[in-house]
């Protein structure tokens, strides 16, 4: 069943995704990269957020 969410719910969803990705990426930089700045951080964030959406059973659909 597809359920539409309003603008505020989408904003909060993305805020949660970005906050979670930021926290997880901080751990990744510290533990995996040894504190080195991750130049490809945007790609890492995108993958982390896509995985989080999939794990929560969200899909993204273009509305025409």
C-alpha positions as MATLAB code, in Angstrom:
seq = 'XXXXXXXXXXXXXXXXXXXXXXXXXXXXXXXXXXXXXXXXXXXXXXXXXXXXXXXXXXXXXXXX';
ca = [
       0.000    0.000    0.000;
       1.417    3.362   -1.019;
       1.030    6.164    1.490;
       1.773    9.790    0.737;
       3.372   11.904    3.427;
       3.060   15.655    3.676;
       5.833   18.200    3.289;
       6.601   18.428    7.024;
       6.778   14.635    7.366;
       9.181   14.495    4.393;
      11.305   17.247    5.940;
      11.495   15.350    9.216;
      12.283   12.094    7.404;
      15.203   13.694    5.563;
      16.381   15.471    8.696;
      16.509   12.116   10.474;
      18.326   10.514    7.547;
      20.919   13.302    7.381;
      21.429   13.324   11.151;
      21.861    9.553   11.211;
      24.237    9.638    8.246;
      26.310   12.389    9.868;
      26.683   10.397   13.082;
      27.523    7.159   11.246;
      29.979    8.961    8.975;
      31.765   10.471   11.961;
      32.317    6.963   13.289;
      33.436    5.781    9.836;
      35.988    8.597    9.517;
      37.305    7.988   13.022;
      37.382    4.191   13.046;
      37.921    3.188    9.431;
      39.821    6.158    8.013;
      41.803    6.893   11.174;
      40.530   10.454   11.472;
      41.322   11.412    7.883;
      38.801   13.646    6.078;
      36.736   11.593    3.664;
      36.800   13.324    0.272;
      33.957   11.175   -1.086;
      31.640   11.930    1.841;
      28.663   12.877   -0.356;
      28.685    9.456   -2.034;
      28.965    7.775    1.367;
      26.008    9.801    2.705;
      23.907    8.987   -0.366;
      24.536    5.255    0.023;
      23.866    5.337    3.767;
      20.596    7.234    3.282;
      19.454    4.972    0.416;
      20.161    1.921    2.581;
      18.260    3.453    5.520;
      15.237    4.211    3.316;
      15.244    0.668    1.923;
      15.574   -0.846    5.401;
      12.544    1.168    6.526;
      10.576   -0.015    3.434;
      10.385    3.423    1.820;
      10.284    3.790   -1.923;
      10.712    6.940   -3.967;
       8.327    7.516   -6.832;
       8.244   10.344   -9.320;
       4.820   11.934   -9.511;
       4.078   13.267  -12.950;
];
